[in-house]
Amino acid sequence: MDAGAEAELDLNHKNSVLKPQRSDLHAVILALGEADSGLDVLARDIPRGLLPLGNRPLLFYTLLALERSSFDHALVVTSQKWAYRISSYVDELYVLDPLVRSYRDSVDHRTEHTSSFSVVTYTVGDQVGTAEALRQASSRLEGDLLVLNDDLVTTDLHIYKMADVHRATDSSLILSFLGLPTNAKSRDSKAKSKGEPTVSECVALGVPVDGTSQDGLARVLAIQPDADAYDSFYVPGNHLRLFPDLRVRRDVKDSHLYILSHFAVDLLVKEKSLSSLSRDFVPFLVRRQHKLGFAWQGDEGHENYRIRPHQIRATKDDPVVCTSFEVGDDFAMRIDSIADYMLVNRMLVSGAVPYVNDLLQRHGFVQGQNTKIGGDCCIGKDVTVGDKSIIQKSTIGSNTKIGGSVKITNCIVMDHVTIADGCTISGGVIGTNVQIRERSSLKECIVASTVNIGSNEDLRNEILEPETGAL
C-alpha cells in the first residue's frame, strides 16, 4: 500500500491503523471544538479550530506547520458536534488554500515528487476531555506521537526542534513551555476577574549545577497547573541532591505541544480516570518519574561532574523521563483568551511568521472615494468599503459591508458583518453576521455572532451577546 492510499484509511473502523512514514512521529491535533472560558463568547457557534486569524482558521496554521515539518499525514481528533465542519475544512478548504497550493507546487518543483501530506479526521463523543480523546484515537495509531491542541499557533521550526529533542533523548514526555511577557501577572489578574482562565504554571526544572541548560532543555521534576490557584508547591527532596541548582518558575505556561513515547501512550490507555492531558496526565507522568527513584550516567565522583538533562535516566523498572523545551525566539503562542487572540492576529498580519506573509494580500474588494486602508490590514473577499472610511491595523472578513465615514482601528471583524455609516470601532472583535447601525461607537467591545446593535450607541468595554445586544 502506498503512502497516499494508507492515509485514506477510515480510522473509525476498528481494523484501521495509521503508521508513521517519513517522520518518526505521528501527528495528532486535538480539535474538540470547545473553547476555554476566555473565548466562549466567540466560539459558541463555531469550533475553536475554525476561529479566523488573518482570515484563515486556526487549524490552517497548525496543518501547514506540520506539512512543512515533513509529516506525511496528520490525524485531527474532533467531537461529534463539530465533526462535519472540521472534516469539511480539512478535506476540502485547506487543500484549496492558495498558500498551501503554492507551497506544494514549490515542493514538487524542488524534489520532483508530489507532496503526499494528507489529513484524516477521527470522531469521539461530545464532552470528552483531551486525555480521553487521545486515549480513544491511540488505538488507531502506531509509534510515538506528537500531540498539539488547536489553540496553539506555531511554526515548522518549533516542531523541528521538538522532534530533534525526541531523537536525542529517551524521554517519555517532552513538553514545551512558552515564556510569559513581563506584564503577565497583571494580565492574569484581569483575566481572572473576567472569568478567563489562569495561564501560568508552576514548574520545577532540574538544570545542571553550573546554572545552564543544554540547548534550552531541562528535566521537569514537578509541575502545578494554574499556579495562582495554589499557595504551596511540592518538590521531592531527593531532587535537591540530583539537581543542586533546581529552579522553580512561575513565569511560563504549557504550550499544549507534547511528544509522547509509545510507553507514555500505554500508560495513558491504562489510566482511564485521567481526563485532561495538561491538568491530569502531564502531572501524573511527572510524579511517576520519582516513584521508583532515578539513575544516571557518568562519573559522579569526578571533580568537574555536571548533571545534564540528557544524562538522567529513570530506573529500568519504570522508564519515565519528562523533559522540558522552552521556546526561544521561535514564533509560538497559545490562544486561551480574547487578548491573546487579538495579539496573535496582529502579529500574523504584521508578518511575524515569514512564510505566511501572503496573508497581507488583499482580495478583490470595492472601496469608495477618499477611503484609506492601511498596509497593516488584511481584507477578505467581496468586501465593500464606503466613501471617506479609514481602516487601520485590522482584519476584515469576507462578505462584509462597511458604510461611509467609518473608522475601524485595531479590530478583528469576521465574515458577513454590516457596519453602517458614521460608526467608530476600535480595539475589539466583531463576530459573524453582526449588524451595527448608523453612528454607533464601540471601544474595546467583544460582540458575539448575530448581535444587532442599534443607532447612536456609545459602548465601552462591553461583551455583547444575542440576548444583551442593543437593538
C-alpha positions in Angstrom: 0.0 0.0 0.0 1.5 3.4 -0.9 1.5 6.5 1.3 -1.5 8.1 -0.3 -3.6 5.0 -0.1 -2.7 4.4 3.6 -3.7 8.0 4.5 -7.2 7.4 3.1 -8.0 4.7 5.7 -11.2 5.2 7.7 -9.8 5.4 11.2 -13.2 4.9 12.8 -13.1 1.4 11.5 -11.8 -1.0 14.2 -9.2 -2.6 12.0 -7.6 0.6 10.6 -4.2 1.6 11.9 -2.1 4.6 10.7 1.7 4.2 10.8 4.4 6.9 10.8 6.1 7.4 7.4 8.7 10.0 6.6 8.7 11.4 10.2 9.4 9.1 13.1 6.4 10.7 14.9 2.7 10.6 14.2 1.0 14.0 14.4 -2.3 14.3 16.3 -4.3 17.5 16.5 -6.9 17.7 19.3 -9.7 19.9 17.8 -12.5 19.0 20.1 -14.1 22.4 19.4 -14.9 23.6 23.0 -13.3 26.9 23.8 -11.9 27.9 27.1 -14.0 30.3 29.1 -11.9 33.2 27.7 -13.1 32.5 24.2 -16.5 31.0 24.6 -18.3 34.2 23.6 -16.8 33.9 20.1 -16.8 30.2 19.8 -20.3 29.1 20.7 -21.5 28.6 17.1 -18.1 27.7 15.6 -15.4 25.3 16.7 -12.3 26.9 18.2 -10.1 25.5 15.5 -12.1 27.4 12.9 -11.9 30.8 14.5 -10.3 33.1 12.0 -6.8 34.5 12.3 -5.8 36.7 9.4 -8.9 35.4 7.6 -7.7 31.9 7.9 -8.8 29.3 10.5 -6.6 28.4 13.5 -6.3 24.9 12.1 -4.7 26.2 8.9 -1.5 27.3 10.7 -1.2 24.0 12.6 -1.7 21.9 9.5 0.7 24.0 7.4 3.4 23.8 10.1 3.1 20.0 10.2 3.2 19.8 6.4 6.3 21.9 6.3 7.9 19.7 9.0 7.9 16.7 6.7 4.9 14.9 8.1 3.1 12.8 5.6 -0.3 12.9 7.4 -2.0 14.2 10.5 -4.9 12.9 12.5 -7.4 15.5 13.6 -9.5 14.3 16.6 -12.8 16.1 16.9 -16.2 15.8 18.6 -19.4 14.6 17.1 -20.8 18.1 17.4 -18.2 19.7 15.2 -17.2 16.7 13.1 -18.9 17.9 9.9 -17.4 21.4 10.0 -13.9 20.2 10.9 -13.8 17.5 8.3 -15.2 19.8 5.6 -12.4 22.2 6.2 -9.5 19.7 6.3 -10.9 17.6 3.4 -11.8 20.4 1.1 -10.9 24.0 2.0 -7.4 23.5 3.4 -6.1 21.8 0.2 -7.6 24.6 -1.9 -5.9 27.4 0.1 -3.6 29.4 -2.3 -0.8 29.4 0.2 -1.0 25.6 0.6 -1.1 25.1 -3.2 1.9 27.4 -3.6 3.9 25.5 -1.0 3.1 22.1 -2.6 4.0 23.4 -6.0 7.4 24.5 -4.7 8.0 21.2 -3.1 7.0 19.3 -6.2 9.4 21.5 -8.2 12.4 21.1 -5.9 12.1 17.4 -5.2 10.4 16.1 -8.4 8.0 14.3 -6.1 4.3 15.1 -5.5 3.5 16.3 -2.0 1.7 13.5 -0.1 0.5 15.3 3.0 -3.0 14.2 3.9 -5.3 14.7 6.9 -7.6 12.2 8.4 -10.4 13.1 10.9 -11.4 10.8 13.8 -14.6 11.4 15.8 -15.1 11.0 19.5 -18.1 11.8 21.7 -19.1 15.2 22.8 -17.9 16.5 26.2 -14.8 14.2 26.0 -11.6 15.5 27.6 -8.3 15.7 25.7 -6.8 12.7 27.5 -9.8 10.6 26.8 -9.9 11.7 23.2 -6.3 10.8 22.7 -6.9 7.5 24.5 -9.6 6.6 22.1 -7.7 7.6 19.0 -4.4 5.9 20.1 -5.8 2.5 19.3 -5.6 3.5 15.6 -2.0 4.8 15.8 1.4 3.2 16.0 4.6 4.7 17.3 5.4 7.8 19.2 3.1 10.8 19.0 3.4 14.5 18.5 0.2 16.0 20.0 -1.0 19.5 19.5 -4.1 21.3 20.8 -5.9 23.5 18.3 -5.3 26.6 20.5 -1.5 26.7 19.6 -0.2 28.7 16.7 3.4 27.8 15.9 5.8 27.2 13.0 7.6 24.3 11.5 10.9 25.4 13.2 9.4 24.9 16.7 8.2 21.4 15.7 11.5 20.5 14.1 13.3 21.4 17.3 10.9 19.4 19.4 11.4 16.4 17.1 15.2 16.8 17.4 14.9 16.7 21.2 12.9 13.5 20.9 15.6 11.9 18.8 18.4 13.0 21.1 16.8 11.8 24.4 14.9 8.8 25.6 12.2 10.9 27.1 8.7 9.6 27.7 7.3 13.1 27.6 8.6 16.2 26.0 6.6 19.4 26.6 7.4 22.9 25.6 6.9 26.0 27.7 6.1 29.5 26.5 7.6 32.4 28.4 5.2 34.9 29.7 5.6 38.6 29.0 6.7 40.9 31.8 3.1 42.1 32.3 1.7 38.6 32.5 0.9 38.7 36.2 -1.3 41.8 35.9 -2.9 40.4 32.8 -3.7 37.1 34.7 -5.3 39.1 37.5 -7.5 40.9 34.9 -8.3 37.6 33.2 -9.4 36.0 36.5 -11.7 39.0 37.2 -13.4 38.5 33.8 -13.7 34.7 34.3 -10.9 33.9 31.8 -8.6 31.0 32.7 -5.3 31.5 34.5 -2.5 30.7 32.1 0.7 30.2 34.1 2.1 27.0 35.5 4.4 26.5 38.5 7.1 24.2 37.4 10.3 22.8 39.0 13.1 22.4 36.4 16.3 20.4 37.1 19.2 22.2 35.4 23.0 21.5 35.7 24.8 22.8 38.7 26.6 25.4 36.6 23.2 27.1 36.2 22.7 26.5 32.5 20.6 24.0 30.5 21.8 22.4 27.3 20.0 23.7 24.2 17.1 25.0 26.3 16.4 21.6 27.9 15.7 20.7 31.5 14.3 17.9 33.4 10.7 18.5 34.6 10.7 17.5 38.2 7.3 18.9 39.4 4.5 20.8 37.8 1.4 22.5 39.1 -1.1 23.8 36.5 -2.9 27.1 37.4 -0.1 28.4 39.6 -2.0 31.3 41.0 -4.6 28.9 42.5 -2.2 27.3 45.0 -0.2 28.6 47.9 2.1 25.6 48.2 4.2 23.6 45.7 5.7 20.1 46.5 9.1 19.1 45.2 10.5 15.7 46.2 13.6 16.1 48.5 15.8 13.7 46.5 15.7 16.2 43.6 17.9 18.6 45.6 20.7 16.1 45.6 20.4 15.2 41.9 19.9 18.9 40.9 21.6 21.3 43.2 20.5 24.2 41.1 16.9 23.2 40.8 14.7 26.1 39.8 11.0 26.8 40.4 9.4 29.0 37.8 6.0 30.7 37.6 6.6 32.7 34.5 5.9 30.0 31.9 2.8 28.3 30.5 2.3 24.9 28.9 2.2 25.4 25.1 -0.1 22.3 24.6 2.5 20.7 22.3 3.7 17.3 23.5 5.7 14.4 22.3 4.7 11.1 23.9 6.6 7.9 23.6 4.7 4.7 23.0 5.4 3.8 26.7 3.7 7.0 27.8 0.7 6.3 25.5 0.4 2.9 27.0 0.2 4.5 30.5 -2.5 6.9 29.2 -4.5 4.0 28.0 -4.3 2.2 31.4 -5.0 5.3 33.5 -8.6 5.7 32.4 -9.5 8.2 35.2 -7.3 10.9 33.7 -9.5 13.3 31.6 -7.2 16.2 30.6 -3.7 16.0 29.1 -2.4 19.2 30.6 -4.2 19.1 34.0 -4.2 15.4 34.7 -1.9 13.3 32.5 1.2 15.6 32.4 1.3 16.0 36.2 0.8 12.2 36.5 3.8 11.4 34.3 6.0 13.9 36.1 5.1 12.4 39.5 5.6 8.9 38.1 9.3 9.7 37.5 10.3 9.6 41.1 8.0 6.8 42.1 11.0 4.3 42.0 13.9 6.8 42.0 16.4 7.9 39.5 19.5 6.5 37.9 22.1 8.5 35.8 25.1 8.0 33.6 28.5 9.5 34.2 31.2 9.6 37.0 29.5 11.2 40.0 32.8 11.3 41.9 34.6 13.3 39.2 35.6 16.8 40.4 34.0 18.6 37.5 31.0 16.3 37.2 27.9 18.0 35.8 24.4 16.5 35.6 23.0 17.1 32.2 19.3 16.6 31.3 20.1 14.0 28.7 22.2 12.0 31.1 19.4 11.4 33.6 17.6 8.1 33.1 14.7 6.6 35.0 15.1 3.1 36.5 14.6 0.3 34.2 11.5 -0.8 36.1 9.8 2.5 35.5 11.2 4.2 32.4 9.6 7.6 32.7 11.6 10.7 31.8 9.9 14.1 31.4 11.9 16.8 29.5 11.1 20.4 29.0 11.9 22.5 26.0 11.5 26.3 26.3 10.5 28.1 23.2 13.1 30.8 22.5 12.8 33.2 19.6 10.6 30.9 17.5 7.1 32.1 17.0 4.7 30.1 19.2 1.6 31.4 21.0 -1.3 29.7 22.7 -4.7 31.4 22.4 -6.6 31.0 25.6 -8.1 34.5 26.0 -9.5 37.2 23.8 -6.4 39.3 24.5 -4.2 36.5 23.1 -6.5 36.1 20.1 -6.2 39.7 19.2 -2.4 39.8 19.8 -1.7 36.7 17.6 -3.9 38.2 14.9 -1.9 41.4 14.9 1.4 39.5 14.9 0.4 37.3 11.9 -0.9 40.2 9.9 2.3 42.2 10.6 4.4 39.4 9.2 5.6 37.6 12.4 5.6 34.3 10.5 7.7 34.7 7.3 6.0 32.0 5.2 2.5 33.4 5.8 3.3 37.0 4.7 0.9 36.4 1.8 -1.8 36.9 4.4 -1.4 40.6 3.6 -2.7 40.0 0.1 -6.0 41.8 -0.4 -8.6 40.0 -2.3 -10.9 41.9 -4.7 -12.9 44.4 -2.8 -14.7 47.7 -3.6 -13.8 50.9 -1.9 -15.3 54.4 -2.3 -13.7 57.7 -2.8 -11.1 59.1 -0.3 -11.0 55.8 1.6 -7.8 54.9 3.5 -6.8 51.3 4.2 -3.5 50.8 6.0 -0.9 48.4 4.7 -1.1 46.5 8.0 -4.7 45.4 7.2 -5.9 42.0 5.9 -9.1 42.3 3.8 -11.2 39.3 2.8 -13.2 38.6 -0.4 -16.2 40.6 -1.5 -15.8 43.4 1.0 -17.3 46.8 0.3 -16.0 50.0 1.9 -17.8 53.3 1.6 -16.5 56.8 1.0 -14.2 58.5 3.4 -13.8 55.4 5.6 -10.5 54.6 7.4 -9.3 51.1 8.3 -6.0 50.6 10.2 -4.3 47.6 11.9 -7.4 45.5 11.4 -8.6 42.3 9.8 -11.9 42.4 7.8 -13.7 39.2 7.0 -15.3 38.2 3.7 -18.7 39.5 2.5 -18.5 42.4 4.9 -20.2 45.8 4.1 -18.7 48.9 5.6 -20.5 52.2 5.1 -19.2 55.7 4.6 -17.2 57.8 7.1 -16.5 54.6 9.2 -13.3 54.4 11.3 -12.0 50.9 12.3 -8.8 50.6 14.2 -7.1 47.5 15.7 -10.1 45.2 15.3 -11.0 41.8 14.1 -14.2 41.9 12.0 -15.4 38.4 11.0 -17.4 37.4 7.9 -20.8 38.7 6.8 -20.8 41.8 9.0 -22.6 45.1 8.2 -21.4 48.4 9.6 -23.5 51.4 8.7 -22.4 55.0 8.0 -20.6 57.0 10.6 -19.6 54.2 13.0 -16.3 54.1 15.0 -14.9 50.8 16.2 -11.6 50.3 18.0 -9.8 47.6 19.9 -12.5 44.9 19.6 -13.7 41.7 18.0 -16.9 41.7 15.9 -18.4 38.2 15.3 -20.0 36.8 12.2 -23.4 38.1 10.9 -23.3 41.2 13.2 -25.2 44.4 12.2 -24.1 47.8 13.6 -26.4 50.7 12.7 -25.6 54.3 12.0 -23.3 56.5 14.1 -22.6 53.9 16.8 -19.3 53.9 18.7 -17.7 50.7 20.1 -14.4 50.8 22.1 -12.8 47.6 23.3 -16.0 45.6 22.9 -16.5 41.9 22.1 -19.5 41.3 20.0 -20.8 37.7 19.6 -22.2 36.4 16.4 -25.7 37.5 15.2 -25.9 40.5 17.5 -27.7 43.6 16.3 -26.5 47.0 17.6 -28.8 50.0 17.2 -28.1 53.5 16.0 -26.2 56.1 18.1 -25.0 53.6 20.7 -21.9 54.5 22.7 -20.4 51.3 24.2 -17.2 50.8 26.1 -15.6 47.6 27.4 -18.8 45.6 26.8 -19.3 41.9 26.0 -22.4 41.8 23.8 -24.2 38.5 23.3 -27.5 38.0 21.4 -29.6 38.4 24.5 -27.8 41.6 25.5 -27.1 43.3 22.2 -28.6 46.8 21.9 -31.5 46.7 19.4 
